[in-house]
């Protein structure tokens, strides 16, 4: 697929790379762990995600600060700065008055922050594999120790020529991957950032906490989560859905944090997103009909129905 890549400069002078591809209604994807705008198009891990989303939407995505084609050496990796970066990409990419917002993994928390800040901009919110609080806030000592070990593993073994360290890391994210997929994810680790920044990014994810914001979300929300996810527990997805008013929750039968193209859970994900898109379109049509039947021309202009995205 052909994409257009551009750069923007944030308020703290960090260069972010963002890309647009596809020609449908706009969908903005908040950044998530380990991406590379050009390398992902070739990837057996991410290619099917991009092809599906780009085939149904005008897909807008970006590499987060510290990785990919964006600046690596950065000072601030706080959740507030991540939300500011998402705002900057939305402003630069001009997705229109309203759009769909997708958050994957820690990107779900950032998407929630934006949805609370700007509820009028979001037609629907899609959250996959997300969590409201990071491992640093979880009382589960075993989970804390395991995540801390992943951080240490990234810092110590990320940049070494021997892929054994990175393969242990990869096995946590995609335990169902084949040899090609494992090798690609191993290579992605080296292509996207340094060991030191990888450890900082992982630590920052552990410090995320948007639990207080979840009840404030007023956007129609679809929450999906793999039942046996080995990175983000299934219960974390259930809690997100329970705290967001009227959120729809879709469990997926998978062990993979990143759904792979050949597994049934990926087909279920696609169906759920496509169904959600149709529901949103139908709601927009109904709203448009109400305005046209009940409103004067001046009122219709003043409070026109939201665009279907």
C-alpha positions in Angstrom: 0.0 0.0 0.0 1.2 3.5 -0.8 1.5 5.9 2.1 2.5 9.5 2.6 5.0 10.2 5.4 5.4 13.6 7.0 7.1 15.2 10.0 5.9 17.6 12.7 7.7 19.2 15.5 6.1 19.1 19.0 6.0 21.9 21.6 9.2 20.4 23.2 10.9 20.3 19.8 10.7 16.6 19.2 10.2 15.5 15.6 7.4 13.0 15.1 6.9 11.0 11.9 3.3 10.4 10.9 1.8 8.7 7.9 -1.5 8.5 6.1 -2.8 5.8 3.7 -6.2 4.7 2.5 -9.1 6.9 1.4 -12.1 5.9 3.6 -13.5 7.7 6.6 -10.7 8.9 9.0 -9.3 6.6 11.7 -6.4 7.8 13.9 -4.3 5.2 15.6 -2.6 6.2 18.8 1.0 5.1 18.9 1.9 1.8 20.6 4.9 -0.2 21.5 7.5 -0.7 18.8 6.5 0.6 15.4 8.3 1.8 12.2 6.2 3.5 9.6 8.0 1.9 6.6 9.2 -1.4 8.0 5.7 -2.2 9.3 4.3 -2.3 5.7 6.6 -5.4 5.1 5.9 -7.0 8.4 4.3 -10.4 9.0 3.3 -9.0 12.4 1.7 -5.7 11.4 1.1 -5.8 7.7 -2.4 -7.4 7.9 -3.4 -4.7 10.5 -2.4 -1.9 8.2 -4.0 -3.6 5.1 -7.3 -4.0 6.9 -7.5 -0.6 8.5 -6.1 1.1 5.4 -8.7 -0.7 3.3 -11.6 0.6 5.3 -10.4 4.0 6.5 -8.1 6.8 5.9 -5.6 5.4 8.4 -3.4 8.0 10.2 -0.6 6.6 12.4 2.7 7.7 13.8 5.9 6.5 15.5 6.0 7.5 19.1 8.7 9.6 20.5 11.8 7.5 21.2 11.2 5.0 18.4 10.8 4.3 14.7 11.3 7.2 12.4 10.6 9.8 15.1 13.3 11.3 17.3 14.9 8.7 19.6 16.8 10.9 22.1 14.0 12.6 24.1 13.7 13.7 27.7 9.9 13.4 28.4 8.2 10.1 28.2 5.2 10.9 30.4 1.6 10.0 29.7 0.7 13.7 29.4 3.4 14.1 26.7 2.1 11.1 24.9 -1.4 12.6 24.8 0.0 15.9 23.6 1.8 14.1 20.8 -1.5 12.5 19.7 -3.1 15.9 19.7 -0.2 17.3 17.5 -0.6 14.5 15.0 -4.4 15.0 14.8 -3.9 18.7 14.2 -1.3 18.1 11.5 -3.2 15.4 9.7 -6.5 17.2 9.7 -8.9 14.1 9.9 -12.0 16.3 9.9 -14.5 17.4 12.5 -14.9 13.8 13.8 -13.1 10.6 13.4 -12.6 7.1 14.8 -9.8 6.8 17.4 -8.0 3.4 17.9 -5.8 2.6 20.9 -3.8 -0.6 21.0 -2.0 -1.7 24.2 -0.7 1.4 26.0 -2.1 3.4 23.2 -5.6 2.7 24.6 -4.8 4.8 27.7 -3.6 7.7 25.5 -6.7 7.4 23.3 -8.9 7.6 26.5 -7.0 10.8 27.5 -7.8 12.4 24.2 -11.4 11.2 24.2 -11.9 12.9 27.6 -10.2 16.1 26.5 -12.0 16.3 23.2 -15.2 14.3 23.3 -16.7 16.3 20.4 -14.0 15.1 18.0 -14.5 11.3 18.4 -17.3 9.5 16.7 -16.3 6.2 18.2 -13.4 4.8 20.3 -11.9 1.3 19.7 -9.6 -0.1 22.4 -7.7 -3.3 21.9 -5.4 -5.0 24.5 -5.5 -1.9 26.7 -5.2 -1.2 30.4 -6.2 1.6 32.8 -3.2 1.3 35.0 0.4 0.0 34.5 2.2 -2.7 36.3 3.8 -0.2 38.7 0.3 0.3 40.2 -0.7 -3.3 40.3 -0.6 -5.1 43.7 0.2 -8.4 42.0 3.8 -9.0 43.0 4.3 -11.8 40.6 3.2 -9.7 37.7 5.3 -6.8 38.9 8.5 -9.0 39.0 7.8 -10.4 35.6 7.4 -7.0 33.9 10.5 -5.7 35.8 12.4 -8.7 34.3 11.2 -7.8 30.8 12.6 -4.2 31.3 15.9 -5.6 32.5 16.0 -8.0 29.6 15.4 -5.2 27.1 18.2 -3.0 28.6 20.8 -5.8 28.9 20.2 -7.8 25.7 18.4 -5.6 23.2 21.4 -4.5 21.2 23.4 -7.7 21.2 24.0 -9.6 18.0 22.8 -12.8 19.6 18.9 -12.7 19.3 18.4 -15.0 22.2 17.6 -12.1 24.6 15.2 -10.5 22.1 13.5 -13.8 21.4 12.6 -14.2 25.1 11.1 -10.8 24.8 9.2 -11.6 21.6 7.8 -14.8 23.1 5.8 -12.7 25.6 4.2 -10.5 22.9 3.4 -13.1 20.2 3.8 -16.6 21.8 1.9 -18.1 18.8 4.2 -16.7 16.2 6.0 -18.8 13.6 9.8 -18.6 12.8 9.3 -15.8 10.2 7.2 -13.7 12.6 9.6 -14.2 15.5 12.6 -13.2 13.4 10.9 -10.1 12.2 9.9 -9.0 15.7 13.5 -9.7 16.9 14.8 -7.4 14.1 12.2 -4.8 14.9 13.6 -4.5 18.4 17.0 -3.3 17.0 15.6 -1.2 14.1 13.2 0.9 16.3 15.2 2.1 19.3 18.1 1.7 21.6 18.3 -0.6 24.6 18.3 2.3 27.0 15.3 4.0 25.5 13.5 0.7 25.2 13.9 0.3 29.0 12.6 3.8 29.6 9.6 3.3 27.3 8.7 0.1 29.1 9.1 1.7 32.5 6.9 4.6 31.4 4.2 2.2 30.3 4.2 0.7 33.7 3.5 4.1 35.3 0.4 4.8 33.2 -2.8 5.4 35.1 -6.0 6.6 33.6 -8.4 4.8 35.8 -10.0 8.1 37.0 -10.7 9.1 33.4 -12.6 6.0 32.3 -15.9 6.9 33.8 -15.6 10.3 32.0 -15.6 8.8 28.5 -18.9 9.6 26.7 -17.9 8.3 23.2 -19.4 5.1 21.9 -16.7 2.6 22.8 -15.7 -0.9 21.6 -13.2 -2.8 23.9 -11.5 -6.0 22.6 -9.0 -8.1 24.5 -7.3 -11.5 24.0 -8.5 -13.9 26.7 -5.0 -15.4 27.3 -2.9 -12.2 26.6 0.5 -12.7 28.2 1.4 -9.0 28.3 -1.8 -7.3 29.5 -4.1 -9.5 31.6 -7.6 -10.2 30.3 -9.0 -8.7 33.5 -7.5 -5.3 32.6 -9.6 -5.2 29.4 -12.7 -6.2 31.3 -12.1 -3.5 33.8 -11.7 -0.9 31.1 -15.0 -1.9 29.5 -16.8 -2.0 32.9 -15.6 1.6 33.8 -16.6 3.2 30.4 -20.4 3.8 30.2 -22.1 1.5 27.8 -18.9 0.1 26.3 -19.2 -3.0 24.3 -16.8 -5.8 25.3 -15.6 -8.5 22.8 -13.3 -11.3 24.2 -11.0 -12.9 21.7 -9.6 -16.4 21.9 -5.9 -15.8 21.6 -2.6 -15.8 23.6 -1.1 -13.1 21.4 -0.9 -9.5 22.5 -0.6 -8.7 18.8 -3.1 -10.7 16.8 -1.7 -12.7 14.0 -3.3 -12.9 10.5 -3.9 -16.7 10.5 -5.7 -17.0 13.8 -9.5 -16.9 14.2 -9.3 -14.1 16.8 -8.0 -11.8 14.0 -11.1 -12.5 11.9 -13.3 -11.9 15.0 -11.5 -8.5 15.5 -12.1 -7.5 11.9 -15.8 -8.5 12.1 -16.3 -6.5 15.4 -14.7 -3.4 14.0 -16.6 -3.6 10.7 -19.9 -4.1 12.6 -19.1 -1.2 14.9 -18.5 1.0 11.8 -21.9 0.0 10.3 -23.6 0.9 13.6 -21.9 4.2 13.7 -22.9 5.0 10.1 -26.5 4.0 10.9 -26.7 6.2 14.0 -25.4 9.1 11.9 -28.0 8.5 9.3 -30.8 8.4 11.9 -29.5 11.6 13.4 -29.4 13.3 10.0 -33.0 12.2 9.4 -34.1 13.7 12.7 -32.5 17.0 12.0 -33.9 17.2 8.4 -37.5 16.3 9.6 -37.7 18.4 12.7 -35.4 21.4 12.2 -35.7 24.5 10.2 -33.0 25.1 7.6 -31.2 27.6 10.0 -31.3 25.1 12.8 -30.0 22.3 10.6 -27.1 24.4 9.6 -26.4 25.4 13.2 -26.4 21.9 14.6 -25.8 19.5 11.7 -25.3 15.8 12.4 -21.8 14.5 13.0 -20.0 13.0 10.0 -20.1 9.3 9.7 -16.7 7.9 10.3 
